[in-house]
Amino acid sequence: MPSQYLPVLIFLMIATAFGLGALLLGELFRIRRPYAEKLMPYESGNIPVGDAHVRFSVKFYIIAMLFVVFDVEAVFLYPWALVFDSIGMYAFIEMIIFIAILLIGYVYAWRKEAFVWD
Protein backbone atom coordinates (compact mmCIF):
# COMPACT_ATOMS: atom_id res chain seq x y z
CA MET A 1 0.00 0.00 0.00
CA PRO A 2 1.50 3.38 -0.94
CA SER A 3 2.37 5.49 2.06
CA GLN A 4 0.65 8.56 0.58
CA TYR A 5 -2.74 6.93 1.18
CA LEU A 6 -2.12 6.22 4.87
CA PRO A 7 -3.53 9.59 6.08
CA VAL A 8 -6.66 9.06 3.96
CA LEU A 9 -7.11 5.59 5.44
CA ILE A 10 -6.68 6.95 8.98
CA PHE A 11 -9.18 9.73 8.25
CA LEU A 12 -11.74 7.22 6.90
CA MET A 13 -11.31 5.02 9.97
CA ILE A 14 -11.78 7.98 12.34
CA ALA A 15 -14.83 9.21 10.39
CA THR A 16 -16.40 5.74 10.41
CA ALA A 17 -15.70 5.32 14.14
CA PHE A 18 -17.21 8.75 14.86
CA GLY A 19 -20.36 8.00 12.87
CA LEU A 20 -20.87 4.57 14.38
CA GLY A 21 -20.04 5.90 17.85
CA ALA A 22 -22.61 8.68 17.55
CA LEU A 23 -25.27 6.18 16.48
CA LEU A 24 -24.37 3.82 19.32
CA LEU A 25 -24.41 6.59 21.94
CA GLY A 26 -27.77 7.82 20.67
CA GLU A 27 -29.19 4.31 20.87
CA LEU A 28 -27.88 3.77 24.41
CA PHE A 29 -28.77 7.12 26.01
CA ARG A 30 -31.98 8.23 24.31
CA ILE A 31 -35.20 8.50 26.28
CA ARG A 32 -37.74 5.83 25.36
CA ARG A 33 -41.35 6.67 26.17
CA PRO A 34 -43.53 5.05 23.49
CA TYR A 35 -47.29 5.53 23.63
CA ALA A 36 -50.09 5.00 21.12
CA GLU A 37 -50.35 8.58 19.87
CA LYS A 38 -46.59 8.89 19.43
CA LEU A 39 -46.39 5.64 17.46
CA MET A 40 -49.29 6.59 15.17
CA PRO A 41 -48.45 7.63 11.59
CA TYR A 42 -48.72 11.37 11.13
CA GLU A 43 -49.67 13.31 8.03
CA SER A 44 -49.95 17.10 8.19
CA GLY A 45 -51.86 17.06 11.45
CA ASN A 46 -54.54 14.74 10.08
CA ILE A 47 -55.27 11.21 11.12
CA PRO A 48 -54.28 8.97 8.19
CA VAL A 49 -57.18 7.39 6.34
CA GLY A 50 -56.88 4.39 4.05
CA ASP A 51 -53.90 2.46 2.78
CA ALA A 52 -50.46 4.05 2.61
CA HIS A 53 -49.80 2.50 -0.79
CA VAL A 54 -52.06 4.62 -2.99
CA ARG A 55 -51.40 4.44 -6.71
CA PHE A 56 -50.93 7.77 -8.48
CA SER A 57 -51.61 8.41 -12.12
CA VAL A 58 -48.60 8.50 -14.43
CA LYS A 59 -49.65 12.00 -15.49
CA PHE A 60 -48.43 13.37 -12.16
CA TYR A 61 -44.93 12.08 -12.89
CA ILE A 62 -45.03 13.31 -16.49
CA ILE A 63 -45.96 16.82 -15.36
CA ALA A 64 -43.14 16.71 -12.79
CA MET A 65 -40.60 15.64 -15.43
CA LEU A 66 -41.77 18.34 -17.83
CA PHE A 67 -41.43 20.92 -15.08
CA VAL A 68 -37.85 19.77 -14.42
CA VAL A 69 -36.98 19.87 -18.13
CA PHE A 70 -38.22 23.42 -18.58
CA ASP A 71 -36.67 24.48 -15.28
CA VAL A 72 -33.30 23.21 -16.53
CA GLU A 73 -33.86 25.24 -19.69
CA ALA A 74 -34.19 28.37 -17.58
CA VAL A 75 -31.02 27.45 -15.68
CA PHE A 76 -29.09 27.27 -18.97
CA LEU A 77 -30.62 30.46 -20.36
CA TYR A 78 -29.77 32.69 -17.41
CA PRO A 79 -25.93 32.52 -17.55
CA TRP A 80 -26.08 32.71 -21.35
CA ALA A 81 -28.13 35.91 -21.12
CA LEU A 82 -25.64 37.43 -18.69
CA VAL A 83 -22.71 37.09 -21.09
CA PHE A 84 -24.65 37.54 -24.32
CA ASP A 85 -22.68 40.65 -25.38
CA SER A 86 -19.31 38.91 -25.21
CA ILE A 87 -20.00 35.41 -26.60
CA GLY A 88 -20.67 36.20 -30.23
CA MET A 89 -22.89 34.88 -32.98
CA TYR A 90 -21.79 31.24 -32.67
CA ALA A 91 -23.19 30.96 -29.13
CA PHE A 92 -26.36 32.74 -30.24
CA ILE A 93 -26.94 30.11 -32.94
CA GLU A 94 -26.24 27.32 -30.44
CA MET A 95 -28.85 28.75 -28.07
CA ILE A 96 -31.39 29.01 -30.89
CA ILE A 97 -30.80 25.31 -31.66
CA PHE A 98 -31.14 24.46 -27.95
CA ILE A 99 -34.44 26.34 -27.68
CA ALA A 100 -35.68 24.74 -30.92
CA ILE A 101 -35.00 21.24 -29.57
CA LEU A 102 -36.89 22.09 -26.37
CA LEU A 103 -39.71 23.61 -28.39
CA ILE A 104 -40.01 20.39 -30.42
CA GLY A 105 -40.27 18.47 -27.14
CA TYR A 106 -42.88 20.92 -25.87
CA VAL A 107 -45.00 20.54 -29.01
CA TYR A 108 -44.65 16.74 -28.80
CA ALA A 109 -45.84 16.77 -25.16
CA TRP A 110 -48.69 19.09 -26.08
CA ARG A 111 -49.87 16.81 -28.91
CA LYS A 112 -49.68 13.77 -26.61
CA GLU A 113 -51.90 15.76 -24.18
CA ALA A 114 -49.35 15.58 -21.38
CA PHE A 115 -50.53 18.99 -20.13
CA VAL A 116 -54.19 17.96 -19.80
CA TRP A 117 -55.05 17.73 -16.13
CA ASP A 118 -58.05 15.47 -15.49
C-alpha positions in Angstrom: 0.0 0.0 0.0 1.5 3.4 -0.9 2.4 5.5 2.1 0.6 8.6 0.6 -2.7 6.9 1.2 -2.1 6.2 4.9 -3.5 9.6 6.1 -6.7 9.1 4.0 -7.1 5.6 5.4 -6.7 6.9 9.0 -9.2 9.7 8.2 -11.7 7.2 6.9 -11.3 5.0 10.0 -11.8 8.0 12.3 -14.8 9.2 10.4 -16.4 5.7 10.4 -15.7 5.3 14.1 -17.2 8.8 14.9 -20.4 8.0 12.9 -20.9 4.6 14.4 -20.0 5.9 17.8 -22.6 8.7 17.6 -25.3 6.2 16.5 -24.4 3.8 19.3 -24.4 6.6 21.9 -27.8 7.8 20.7 -29.2 4.3 20.9 -27.9 3.8 24.4 -28.8 7.1 26.0 -32.0 8.2 24.3 -35.2 8.5 26.3 -37.7 5.8 25.4 -41.3 6.7 26.2 -43.5 5.0 23.5 -47.3 5.5 23.6 -50.1 5.0 21.1 -50.4 8.6 19.9 -46.6 8.9 19.4 -46.4 5.6 17.5 -49.3 6.6 15.2 -48.4 7.6 11.6 -48.7 11.4 11.1 -49.7 13.3 8.0 -49.9 17.1 8.2 -51.9 17.1 11.4 -54.5 14.7 10.1 -55.3 11.2 11.1 -54.3 9.0 8.2 -57.2 7.4 6.3 -56.9 4.4 4.1 -53.9 2.5 2.8 -50.5 4.1 2.6 -49.8 2.5 -0.8 -52.1 4.6 -3.0 -51.4 4.4 -6.7 -50.9 7.8 -8.5 -51.6 8.4 -12.1 -48.6 8.5 -14.4 -49.6 12.0 -15.5 -48.4 13.4 -12.2 -44.9 12.1 -12.9 -45.0 13.3 -16.5 -46.0 16.8 -15.4 -43.1 16.7 -12.8 -40.6 15.6 -15.4 -41.8 18.3 -17.8 -41.4 20.9 -15.1 -37.9 19.8 -14.4 -37.0 19.9 -18.1 -38.2 23.4 -18.6 -36.7 24.5 -15.3 -33.3 23.2 -16.5 -33.9 25.2 -19.7 -34.2 28.4 -17.6 -31.0 27.5 -15.7 -29.1 27.3 -19.0 -30.6 30.5 -20.4 -29.8 32.7 -17.4 -25.9 32.5 -17.6 -26.1 32.7 -21.3 -28.1 35.9 -21.1 -25.6 37.4 -18.7 -22.7 37.1 -21.1 -24.6 37.5 -24.3 -22.7 40.6 -25.4 -19.3 38.9 -25.2 -20.0 35.4 -26.6 -20.7 36.2 -30.2 -22.9 34.9 -33.0 -21.8 31.2 -32.7 -23.2 31.0 -29.1 -26.4 32.7 -30.2 -26.9 30.1 -32.9 -26.2 27.3 -30.4 -28.8 28.7 -28.1 -31.4 29.0 -30.9 -30.8 25.3 -31.7 -31.1 24.5 -28.0 -34.4 26.3 -27.7 -35.7 24.7 -30.9 -35.0 21.2 -29.6 -36.9 22.1 -26.4 -39.7 23.6 -28.4 -40.0 20.4 -30.4 -40.3 18.5 -27.1 -42.9 20.9 -25.9 -45.0 20.5 -29.0 -44.6 16.7 -28.8 -45.8 16.8 -25.2 -48.7 19.1 -26.1 -49.9 16.8 -28.9 -49.7 13.8 -26.6 -51.9 15.8 -24.2 -49.4 15.6 -21.4 -50.5 19.0 -20.1 -54.2 18.0 -19.8 -55.1 17.7 -16.1 -58.1 15.5 -15.5 
